[in-house]
């Protein structure tokens, strides 16, 4: 078989496969849509949703403005255990990171930091907001 004939056979096989795939999709698609359109609107068809939650992210720097020693990982963990966990016992997430921002003099400051992520029910938002402000105030008082 010469190259021209091989190319023609290969092209014919490719076209046949594409046509077969197109026909299969054309036949199956209306069936799938019909199945979706005819689905009963019962409570079992729609999964129940839980109560809506609020998400608050707090960022804690570890360097002190007075030049004192930086807040250690152990100090931050103790702060979370004593000040945050009692107010948010349902759970929280702490992520270690590196933050940066431009200070008042235009200098880019880079510092080790922690991100605290809190999730709590919307129904408890007023209480959660008050507790979050207490956490901020306690961190500032303790670590400047």
C-alpha positions as CSV (number, residue, x, y, z in Angstrom):
1,X,0.0,0.0,0.0
2,X,1.5,3.4,-1.0
3,X,1.5,6.5,1.2
4,X,-1.4,8.1,-0.6
5,X,-3.6,5.1,-0.1
6,X,-2.6,4.9,3.6
7,X,-3.4,8.5,4.1
8,X,-6.8,8.1,2.4
9,X,-7.7,5.0,4.5
10,X,-6.6,6.9,7.7
11,X,-8.7,10.0,6.8
12,X,-11.7,7.8,6.0
13,X,-11.4,6.0,9.4
14,X,-11.1,9.4,11.2
15,X,-14.1,10.8,9.5
16,X,-16.1,7.6,10.2
17,X,-15.2,7.9,13.9
18,X,-16.1,11.5,14.1
19,X,-19.4,10.9,12.4
20,X,-20.2,8.0,14.7
21,X,-19.3,10.2,17.8
22,X,-21.5,13.0,16.5
23,X,-24.5,10.7,15.9
24,X,-24.1,9.2,19.4
25,X,-24.1,12.7,21.0
26,X,-27.0,13.8,18.9
27,X,-29.1,10.8,19.9
28,X,-28.1,10.9,23.6
29,X,-28.3,14.6,24.2
30,X,-32.1,14.9,23.8
31,X,-32.6,11.9,26.0
32,X,-30.5,13.5,28.8
33,X,-32.4,16.8,28.6
34,X,-35.7,15.0,28.6
35,X,-34.7,13.1,31.7
36,X,-33.7,16.3,33.4
37,X,-36.9,18.2,32.4
38,X,-39.1,15.3,33.6
39,X,-37.4,14.9,37.0
40,X,-39.9,15.2,39.8
41,X,-39.6,18.3,41.9
42,X,-39.6,16.5,45.2
43,X,-37.8,17.4,48.4
44,X,-35.7,14.2,47.9
45,X,-34.4,15.6,44.6
46,X,-33.0,18.7,46.2
47,X,-30.4,18.2,49.0
48,X,-31.2,20.0,52.2
49,X,-28.9,23.0,52.9
50,X,-27.5,23.9,56.3
51,X,-27.7,27.1,58.1
52,X,-25.8,30.0,56.5
53,X,-22.5,30.9,58.1
54,X,-20.3,34.0,58.4
55,X,-16.6,33.9,57.6
56,X,-14.2,36.3,59.3
57,X,-10.5,36.4,58.6
58,X,-8.1,38.1,61.1
59,X,-4.5,38.8,60.3
60,X,-2.0,39.0,63.2
61,X,1.5,40.4,62.7
62,X,4.2,39.0,64.9
63,X,6.7,42.0,65.0
64,X,6.2,44.5,67.8
65,X,6.2,48.2,66.9
66,X,8.5,49.1,69.8
67,X,11.2,46.7,68.5
68,X,10.7,44.1,71.2
69,X,11.0,40.4,70.5
70,X,8.6,39.0,67.8
71,X,5.6,36.9,68.9
72,X,6.7,33.3,68.7
73,X,4.6,30.4,67.4
74,X,4.2,29.1,70.9
75,X,2.9,32.5,72.2
76,X,0.4,32.7,69.3
77,X,-0.8,29.1,69.9
78,X,-1.3,29.9,73.6
79,X,-3.2,33.1,72.7
80,X,-5.5,31.1,70.4
81,X,-6.0,28.4,73.0
82,X,-6.9,31.0,75.8
83,X,-8.6,33.8,74.0
84,X,-10.1,32.5,70.7
85,X,-11.0,28.8,71.3
86,X,-13.4,29.5,74.2
87,X,-15.4,32.0,72.1
88,X,-15.3,29.8,68.9
89,X,-15.3,26.2,70.2
90,X,-16.9,24.9,67.0
91,X,-13.6,25.2,65.2
92,X,-11.3,27.6,63.5
93,X,-8.3,27.6,61.2
94,X,-4.9,29.2,61.7
95,X,-2.5,29.6,58.8
96,X,1.0,30.8,59.0
97,X,2.1,33.3,56.4
98,X,4.3,36.2,55.3
99,X,2.6,39.5,54.9
100,X,3.6,42.8,53.4
101,X,2.3,46.3,53.0
102,X,3.5,49.8,52.4
103,X,4.0,51.9,55.5
104,X,3.3,55.6,55.9
105,X,6.8,56.4,54.7
106,X,6.3,54.4,51.5
107,X,8.6,51.5,52.6
108,X,7.4,48.0,51.9
109,X,7.3,46.1,55.2
110,X,7.5,42.3,55.1
111,X,6.7,40.3,58.2
112,X,5.8,36.8,59.5
113,X,2.1,36.7,60.3
114,X,-0.9,34.5,61.1
115,X,-4.3,34.3,59.5
116,X,-7.1,33.2,61.7
117,X,-10.3,32.0,59.9
118,X,-13.5,31.8,61.9
119,X,-16.8,30.4,60.7
120,X,-19.9,30.9,62.8
121,X,-23.7,30.8,62.1
122,X,-25.2,34.0,60.7
123,X,-27.7,33.8,63.5
124,X,-24.8,34.4,65.9
125,X,-23.2,37.3,64.0
126,X,-23.9,40.0,66.6
127,X,-22.3,37.9,69.3
128,X,-19.5,36.8,67.0
129,X,-18.7,40.4,66.0
130,X,-18.4,41.4,69.7
131,X,-16.1,38.4,70.4
132,X,-13.9,39.2,67.4
133,X,-13.4,42.8,68.6
134,X,-12.4,41.4,72.0
135,X,-9.9,39.1,70.4
136,X,-8.4,42.0,68.5
137,X,-8.2,44.2,71.6
138,X,-6.6,41.3,73.6
139,X,-3.9,40.7,71.0
140,X,-3.0,44.4,70.8
141,X,-2.8,44.6,74.6
142,X,-0.8,41.5,75.0
143,X,1.6,41.9,72.1
144,X,1.5,45.6,71.3
